[in-house]
C-alpha cells in the first residue's frame, strides 16, 4: 500500500499559489504517494489541476461531501468529470445541494475526517480565515499524522494549540 498525502486548504487561496500547490503535488507523486483532496475551489482545485496536468488521475482520490457531482462548485465540476473519466476515484459523501446549512456543514466535516483518516501526511495551504482547513489540520494532529502548513497570507495564522503539532512554512506571493 502506497503512502497517501492529503492536500487541503483555503477556498480563497489566490490563483498565484497554484504553482506552489502543483509543485507540492508533483513532489509527492515523484516519491510514490497517492494524492487525496476534497474537490473544493482554491487549494483543492489546484491539487486536482496538478493531478490532471501530470496525467496522474489514477493516483488521486477526491473525497466528496456530496452524493453527486452537482454538489461540487460549478468552477470545479469540469475538472472532476475529467478526473473521474481518466481513472481518478471519487468517494461520495452524504450531502445534497440545497440542504440546510447544518446538513451541508456536517457533510463537509465528515468528508474532511474521511480524508484525514486515509492520509499518511497532510499538507495544508492556509489563506485568510479557513475554519474548515483548520478543522482538518486539527483532526490530523489529534491522530498523530504529520502536518505541513503553508501560511500563504491574507491574515492566515495557526492557533497556539496546533503550532507544536505542525511544520509551518511562511510564504508570500512575492516568493513564489
Secondary structure, DSSP 8 states (H G I E B T S, - for coil): ---EEEEEE-TT--GGGHHHHHHHHHHHHHTT-EEEE---STHHHHHHHHHHHTT-GGGEEEE-SBSSGGGS-HHHHHHHHHHHHTT-EEE--SB-TT--HHHHHHHHHHHHHHHHHH-SEEEEEE-S--HHHHHHHHHHHHTT-EEEEEE-STT----HHHHTTSEEEE--GGG-
